[in-house]
């Protein structure tokens, strides 16, 4: 979303602070280059899904001057701590700088309402575009291209559901804990924490699924919207913090009643969080 003519400056990064993939970053040293800041948490499904776009923009535009910065602000105890974030960055192939914002200090400074939340600043550190919740990728990349002075077309949608013209079916709302029951979704995700002393496991519709690390785990991918019955049980020592359902493409020929759900910025474990 483009901002109004009112100028909103980027708050300075906290100091001291812990960083991943870089020794330290100072915002005043980024003058002259656009800076994209995204608040995320590896225990929120929407954050994990959005990482594909951040990786693509970092790879495509870093040499032209774009600085992509992830701010990892945890919503769960199991996604707190430098070691946990570092392991998640390695696992999720996050190579751009990441600020470890364990106390949510920077998130409060920016007044980000939830996960993910994305802010694009120009070379003078003025806000030019922002988006709360999942989506808005084409608009964000268009703004990036303008700041870089490039006339390229934005990347093609990385997933069919990311297409601005996609017709999506509103999914089942997020559910706390180890939900079992009927649902409608394109994907089923769960925030799962294994025991501290080793791997854990859940039983998904009667089948054992190993859980090697805390995070947002994709349990079911239908490819398009589908209805089903979920039976999800945690094995002893494993904690299921919540289950979320991502929207899927409407079946061919579906009416326009199957609308795309609005972008959200809730603090739950569902489509706005990873």
DOMAR-737203 format. One record per residue (C-alpha): x, y, z. Coordinates in steps of 0.02 Angstrom, whole numbers, padded with zeros to 5 digits, always signed. Layout:
<kolnus>
XYZ/...
</kolnus>
This chain:
<kolnus>
+00000+00000+00000/+00073+00167-00052/+00086+00295+00087/+00011+00469+00088/+00120+00622+00055/+00156+00631+00242/+00338+00583+00270/+00367+00439+00391/+00550+00401+00431/+00623+00229+00463/+00665+00205+00648/+00848+00167+00680/+00893-00014+00714/+00919-00047+00900/+01095-00051+00970/+01165-00160+01037/+01078-00300+00944/+01109-00474+00878/+01114-00502+00690/+01120-00653+00576/+01208-00653+00407/+01294-00488+00445/+01399-00422+00589/+01289-00268+00614/+01181-00148+00514/+01151+00036+00544/+01006+00115+00453/+01097+00280+00431/+01230+00186+00333/+01099+00126+00209/+01066+00302+00143/+01059+00305-00046/+00983+00132-00062/+00804+00070-00037/+00778-00038+00117/+00642-00171+00131/+00604-00225+00310/+00492-00373+00348/+00440-00431+00521/+00426-00620+00528/+00428-00770+00643/+00478-00945+00589/+00333-01013+00691/+00204-00923+00582/+00149-01005+00420/+00119-00843+00325/+00293-00783+00371/+00369-00943+00304/+00269-00930+00143/+00320-00747+00119/+00505-00789+00133/+00507-00852-00046/+00475-00675-00107/+00605-00599+00008/+00734-00724-00053/+00690-00687-00235/+00701-00498-00212/+00866-00513-00118/+00940-00620-00256/+00871-00514-00398/+00898-00338-00334/+01038-00337-00204/+01168-00296-00336/+01061-00148-00390/+01060-00078-00213/+00907-00153-00127/+00939-00200+00054/+00820-00334+00118/+00813-00347+00307/+00715-00475+00405/+00665-00432+00582/+00631-00592+00678/+00511-00552+00818/+00451-00711+00907/+00274-00746+00961/+00317-00912+01044/+00446-00963+01172/+00509-01095+01052/+00551-00964+00920/+00649-00857+01042/+00838-00848+01054/+00983-00821+00936/+01021-01007+00914/+00841-01048+00867/+00831-00906+00741/+01001-00947+00668/+00950-01129+00644/+00787-01075+00562/+00878-00958+00442/+00993-01101+00391/+00846-01219+00370/+00742-01094+00271/+00887-01032+00163/+00877-00854+00229/+01035-00765+00171/+00989-00583+00192/+01024-00492+00358/+00908-00536+00502/+00889-00434+00661/+00850-00543+00812/+00712-00441+00896/+00678-00557+01044/+00606-00421+01155/+00498-00350+01013/+00582-00182+01042/+00596-00140+00857/+00424-00208+00817/+00350-00088+00945/+00457+00054+00877/+00388+00028+00701/+00213-00009+00769/+00197-00164+00662/+00030-00245+00705/+00075-00427+00673/+00162-00553+00561/+00209-00533+00424/+00224-00345+00408/+00325-00267+00267/+00392-00089+00250/+00487-00015+00102/+00592+00141+00128/+00675+00247-00005/+00858+00300-00011/+00821+00441+00111/+00739+00319+00233/+00562+00383+00201/+00421+00256+00197/+00350+00232+00022/+00254+00067+00033/+00193-00055+00165/+00086-00210+00183/+00015-00295+00338/-00021-00480+00321/+00015-00600+00181/+00011-00544+00000/+00036-00379-00090/+00192-00449-00174/+00168-00374-00347/+00134-00200-00279/+00288-00212-00168/+00400-00266-00311/+00331-00130-00424/+00380-00002-00291/+00552-00082-00276/+00579-00069-00464/+00529+00114-00463/+00653+00154-00324/+00791+00062-00417/+00750+00152-00580/+00718-00011-00672/+00580-00036-00800/+00573-00226-00781/+00412-00319-00754/+00389-00391-00579/+00422-00576-00559/+00283-00694-00608/+00183-00756-00457/+00288-00881-00362/+00131-00980-00320/-00038-00984-00409/-00123-00913-00254/-00010-00759-00263/-00083-00704-00429/-00185-00544-00409/-00321-00620-00519/-00330-00785-00426/-00500-00833-00357/-00475-00905-00184/-00591-00993-00064/-00597-00925+00112/-00520-01059+00224/-00570-01124+00394/-00516-01003+00532/-00360-01042+00631/-00381-01157+00779/-00284-01162+00943/-00197-01321+00998/-00207-01492+00914/-00367-01464+00815/-00460-01611+00742/-00617-01591+00638/-00682-01534+00469/-00595-01399+00369/-00584-01312+00201/-00413-01254+00141/-00279-01263+00009/-00148-01304+00140/-00149-01359+00321/-00010-01297+00435/+00029-01322+00618/+00145-01236+00740/+00232-01381+00825/+00367-01390+00960/+00461-01554+00987/+00535-01602+01156/+00692-01506+01206/+00792-01668+01219/+00757-01738+01047/+00639-01759+00899/+00453-01767+00924/+00307-01833+00825/+00124-01806+00786/-00006-01922+00714/-00088-01849+00560/-00244-01943+00507/-00172-02099+00586/+00003-02084+00512/+00158-02041+00614/+00249-01881+00563/+00420-01844+00637/+00451-01667+00702/+00635-01625+00704/+00626-01440+00750/+00506-01308+00815/+00418-01206+00683/+00275-01195+00560/+00252-01364+00479/+00157-01393+00317/+00053-01548+00350/-00063-01556+00199/-00052-01474+00027/-00206-01500-00081/-00144-01392-00225/-00313-01304-00231/-00452-01278-00106/-00526-01439-00039/-00630-01497+00108/-00575-01635+00222/-00571-01705+00397/-00417-01676+00504/-00362-01792+00644/-00207-01719+00726/-00135-01785+00889/+00030-01744+00974/+00139-01885+01037/+00201-01870+01218/+00322-01724+01240/+00270-01637+01078/+00167-01478+01086/+00047-01420+00950/+00023-01234+00978/-00105-01210+00841/-00169-01259+00670/-00197-01140+00524/-00278-01160+00355/-00213-01067+00202/-00331-01018+00061/-00329-01119-00098/-00380-01089-00277/-00564-01106-00311/-00612-01256-00420/-00629-01217-00604/-00796-01142-00644/-00826-01084-00466/-00927-00925-00448/-00857-00760-00388/-00931-00800-00218/-00767-00885-00180/-00674-00728-00135/-00497-00698-00080/-00492-00670+00108/-00427-00500+00161/-00248-00482+00219/-00239-00496+00407/-00114-00451+00540/-00176-00549+00689/-00067-00621+00825/-00134-00796+00801/-00056-00945+00717/-00161-00937+00561/-00144-00869+00385/-00060-00708+00443/+00076-00791+00541/+00209-00918+00524/
</kolnus>
